[in-house]
Every structure is written in C-alpha cells, then in structure tokens.
Amino acid sequence: MNKAKMVMFIFAVAAILSMISIGYAIAIKSVIAAIAGLVALCVVMMTGFKMKRKFQNQGLL
C-alpha cells in the first residue's frame, strides 16, 4: 500500500469517527456536540476530497 492510499485510509477513518461522534452526541442529547461533530465531518470530508484530487493529478491513485 503506497503512502497516498494510507493517507486516504486515515481520512476515511476520521470521517467514520466523526459520524460516530454525531450519533453519540444525539444519544446524550447534546446539541453543541452534535454540531461540532457535523462541522468536523464536513472539514474531514472536504479535506479528503481535496487531497484525493491532488493525488489523482499527481498520478498516485
């Protein structure tokens, strides 16, 4: 597994963890934590897609 795929795997795990945090925040009835989880999910997903495009342009994926 090359470095680009490992980086994408880390982004995928981070996105999954932020989705889990949203569910946990809803379970404990914390609106602030749910919003923070949603913001974290958006940031991780946007960064991951930008990184994927960068890797594709470089021919690493």
C-alpha positions in Angstrom: 0.0 0.0 0.0 1.5 3.3 -1.1 1.5 6.5 1.0 -1.3 8.1 -0.9 -3.7 5.2 -0.1 -2.6 5.2 3.5 -3.5 8.9 3.8 -6.9 8.3 2.2 -7.5 5.5 4.7 -6.7 7.8 7.6 -9.2 10.4 6.2 -11.8 7.6 5.8 -11.3 6.5 9.4 -11.5 10.1 10.6 -14.8 10.6 8.7 -16.3 7.4 10.3 -15.2 8.6 13.8 -16.9 12.0 13.3 -20.1 10.3 12.1 -20.0 8.1 15.2 -19.5 11.2 17.4 -22.6 12.8 15.9 -24.6 9.7 16.9 -23.1 9.7 20.3 -23.9 13.4 20.8 -27.5 12.7 19.8 -27.7 9.9 22.3 -26.5 12.1 25.1 -28.8 14.9 23.9 -26.0 17.4 23.4 -26.8 19.9 20.6 -23.4 21.5 20.8 -21.5 18.2 20.5 -23.7 17.2 17.5 -23.0 20.5 15.7 -19.2 20.1 16.5 -19.3 16.6 15.1 -21.1 17.8 12.0 -18.5 20.6 11.4 -15.7 18.0 12.0 -17.3 15.7 9.4 -17.6 18.5 6.8 -14.0 19.5 7.4 -12.6 16.0 7.2 -14.7 15.2 4.0 -13.7 18.4 2.2 -10.0 17.9 3.1 -10.1 14.3 2.0 -11.7 15.1 -1.4 -9.2 17.9 -2.0 -6.3 15.5 -1.1 -7.8 12.8 -3.4 -7.9 15.3 -6.3 -4.3 16.3 -5.6 -3.2 12.7 -5.6 -5.1 11.9 -8.8 -3.5 14.9 -10.5 -0.1 13.6 -9.4 -0.9 10.1 -10.6 -0.5 8.5 -7.2 -4.0 7.0 -7.1 
